[in-house]
Amino acid sequence: MNAFLKKYELIFWDTLTVLMANSKFVQKTIRIAYPIFQGIDYKKLLKAITISGVSGFTTGWLIYYAILFFKN
């Protein structure tokens, strides 16, 4: 199984290397995407996503209960 994975990994990289050398679209995509993904701090991103998700969820519940409270 290990030899099988190594063989197909080599085929993948050989194909991708040729594609990267010849395709202007792939080259432009890599030039744009690489700096974006290189500078990402994933721990900070996860914290920001968690905080915004929890705060959005909490705000939704507060609005719902405020509407129920003022309706009666």
N, C-alpha and C positions, 0 to 999 in steps of 0.2 A: 504494500500500500504506500509506503514511504517513497519508493522508487517511482511509483505511478504519479504521486503528487509532484515530485521534483521534475519529472519529465514534462508535465503539463504546465508547471510554473515557468519552465524555460521557454516553452512554446508561447505562453502568454507574454512574457517580457520581450521575446524576439519580435513578436507581432506588434506590440505596443511601441517598441523602439523605432521600428520602421514607420509606423503610423505617425509618431511624434516628429520624425525627421521630415516627412513628406507632406503632412497635412497642415495647411495654414490655420484652419479652424481649431485644430487640437492645440497648436502652438499658442494661439491667441487665448484660448480658454485656460491653458496652464499659466500663462503670464498674468491673467486676471485673478484666477482662483488661488494660486500658490501663496501670494502675500497675505491674502485674507485668512487662509487656513493656518498659515505658519505662525501668525501673531495671536492666535486665539488662546486664551487661558481658559481651559475647559472647566476648571473648578469655579471660577468666577461666573462663567456662563451658566453653569448648572445652578448656582446660588441665585443668580438674577432671574432665571426662568422659574425657579421654585418660589421665590418671593413674589413675583408678579402673578403667578398662578394662584397662590394662597390668598393674596390680597384681592384679586379679582373675584375669587369664590366667596370670600368673606363679605366683600362689598355687595355682591348679588344677594346674599342672605340678609344682610342688613336692610337693603332696599325692600326686599320682599316682606320682612317683618315690620318695617316702618309703614308700608302700605296697609298691611293688615291692622296695625295698631291705629292708624289714623282713619281707617275705614269705619271702624266701630265706634 
